[in-house]
Amino acid sequence: MHDFDPGNFQIEDLERMAREGEAAIDRLSGVFAELDTVTGEGEGAGGLARAVVDGTGRIKEISLEPRIMRMDSAGIAEAVTEAVRTAQEDAAKRNEELLATVMGGETPSLDPARIREQFAEINDSFTESLDDLTRRHRM
C-alpha cells in the first residue's frame, strides 16, 4: 500500500485504497482455494502402511500392504498411527509453505477459521478508516 497524507487526502487516494483492498481480498480468496487442495502423505512400518490426509489433517485414505498382516494387531495399529501422524505433519508443512509464499515469508496461524476472523477484523477496520477519511474530506 502507498503512504498518503491525511491532511492532503484526495478522492483518488480513497479509490486507490479500495482497489488495493480488493486485490488483497482476491489474493486471500486464492489462498483459501489453494489450501482446500493441500494434502499430506505419510507412511509407517517402512511403507507397509500409508496414509493421505487433507489440509486440515482429516484422513482421506489409508492403504495397507498385504505383508503388514504378518504383524500383530498392536504393530499394525502403531504403523497406521505413524502413517497418519506423518501425513498430518506433511500437510501442515505444505500449508505453512503455501502461506509463507503468499504472505511474503510470514506464516500466520494455520487455523482457517481464525484466519477468516482476522481478515474480517482487518476488513472492518479498513472500512471504518475509509468512512472516517471520507467524512473528514467532506468537511
C-alpha positions as CSV (number, residue, x, y, z in Angstrom):
1,M,0.0,0.0,0.0
2,H,1.1,3.5,-0.7
3,D,1.6,6.1,2.0
4,F,-0.8,9.0,2.0
5,D,-1.0,12.3,3.9
6,P,-4.4,12.6,5.7
7,G,-4.0,16.3,5.6
8,N,-3.8,16.2,1.8
9,F,-6.3,13.5,1.2
10,Q,-7.7,13.2,-2.3
11,I,-10.6,11.1,-3.5
12,E,-8.1,9.3,-5.7
13,D,-6.4,8.1,-2.5
14,L,-9.7,6.5,-1.5
15,E,-10.2,4.9,-4.8
16,R,-6.6,3.6,-4.8
17,M,-7.0,2.2,-1.3
18,A,-10.3,0.5,-2.3
19,R,-8.6,-1.1,-5.4
20,E,-5.7,-2.3,-3.2
21,G,-8.1,-3.7,-0.6
22,E,-10.0,-5.6,-3.3
23,A,-6.7,-7.0,-4.7
24,A,-5.8,-8.2,-1.2
25,I,-9.2,-9.9,-0.8
26,D,-8.7,-11.6,-4.2
27,R,-5.3,-12.9,-3.1
28,L,-6.6,-14.2,0.2
29,S,-9.5,-15.9,-1.6
30,G,-7.0,-17.6,-3.9
31,V,-5.1,-18.8,-0.8
32,F,-8.2,-20.4,0.7
33,A,-8.9,-22.1,-2.6
34,E,-5.3,-23.5,-2.7
35,L,-5.5,-24.5,1.0
36,D,-8.5,-26.7,0.1
37,T,-6.3,-28.7,-2.3
38,V,-3.4,-29.4,0.1
39,T,-2.8,-33.0,1.1
40,G,-0.2,-34.7,3.1
41,E,1.2,-38.2,2.8
42,G,2.9,-40.4,5.3
43,E,3.9,-44.0,5.9
44,G,4.6,-46.3,8.8
45,A,6.4,-49.6,9.2
46,G,8.7,-48.9,6.3
47,G,5.9,-48.2,3.9
48,L,3.6,-51.1,4.8
49,A,1.0,-48.6,6.0
50,R,0.3,-45.4,4.0
51,A,-2.0,-42.5,4.8
52,V,-3.2,-39.5,2.9
53,V,-4.9,-36.6,4.7
54,D,-6.4,-33.3,3.6
55,G,-5.1,-29.9,4.5
56,T,-6.9,-29.9,7.9
57,G,-5.4,-33.3,8.8
58,R,-8.6,-35.4,8.2
59,I,-7.9,-38.8,6.8
60,K,-8.7,-39.3,3.1
61,E,-7.1,-42.7,2.5
62,I,-5.3,-45.4,4.4
63,S,-3.7,-48.3,2.5
64,L,-2.0,-51.4,3.9
65,E,0.4,-53.7,2.1
66,P,-0.6,-57.3,2.4
67,R,2.7,-58.0,4.2
68,I,1.5,-55.9,7.2
69,M,-0.7,-58.8,8.1
70,R,2.3,-60.7,9.4
71,M,2.4,-58.1,12.3
72,D,0.4,-58.4,15.4
73,S,-2.6,-56.0,15.9
74,A,-0.5,-53.6,18.1
75,G,2.2,-53.4,15.4
76,I,-0.4,-52.7,12.7
77,A,-2.1,-50.0,14.9
78,E,1.3,-48.4,15.6
79,A,2.1,-48.4,11.8
80,V,-1.2,-46.9,10.9
81,T,-0.9,-44.3,13.6
82,E,2.7,-43.4,12.4
83,A,1.4,-43.1,8.8
84,V,-1.4,-40.8,9.8
85,R,0.8,-38.6,12.1
86,T,3.5,-38.2,9.4
87,A,0.8,-37.4,6.8
88,Q,-0.7,-34.7,9.1
89,E,2.8,-33.2,9.7
90,D,3.3,-33.2,5.9
91,A,0.0,-31.4,5.3
92,A,0.8,-28.8,8.0
93,K,4.3,-28.2,6.4
94,R,2.7,-27.8,3.0
95,N,0.1,-25.4,4.4
96,E,2.9,-23.3,6.0
97,E,4.9,-23.3,2.8
98,L,1.9,-22.1,0.8
99,L,1.0,-19.4,3.2
100,A,4.7,-18.3,3.5
101,T,4.8,-17.9,-0.3
102,V,1.6,-15.9,-0.5
103,M,2.3,-13.8,2.7
104,G,5.8,-12.9,1.8
105,G,7.6,-15.2,4.3
106,E,5.2,-14.7,7.2
107,T,3.3,-17.7,8.4
108,P,0.2,-16.7,10.3
109,S,-1.9,-19.1,12.4
110,L,-3.0,-22.0,10.3
111,D,-6.4,-22.2,11.7
112,P,-8.6,-21.3,8.7
113,A,-11.5,-20.1,11.0
114,R,-9.0,-17.8,12.8
115,I,-7.6,-16.5,9.6
116,R,-11.0,-15.7,8.3
117,E,-11.8,-13.9,11.6
118,Q,-8.6,-11.9,11.4
119,F,-9.3,-11.0,7.8
120,A,-12.9,-9.8,8.8
121,E,-11.4,-7.7,11.6
122,I,-8.9,-6.1,9.2
123,N,-11.6,-5.5,6.6
124,D,-13.9,-3.9,9.2
125,S,-11.1,-1.7,10.4
126,F,-10.2,-0.7,6.8
127,T,-13.9,0.1,6.1
128,E,-14.1,2.2,9.2
129,S,-11.0,4.1,8.3
130,L,-12.2,4.8,4.8
131,D,-15.6,6.0,6.2
132,D,-13.8,8.3,8.6
133,L,-11.5,9.7,5.9
134,T,-14.5,10.2,3.6
135,R,-16.3,12.2,6.4
136,R,-13.2,14.3,7.1
137,H,-12.8,15.0,3.4
138,R,-16.4,16.3,3.1
139,M,-15.9,18.8,5.9
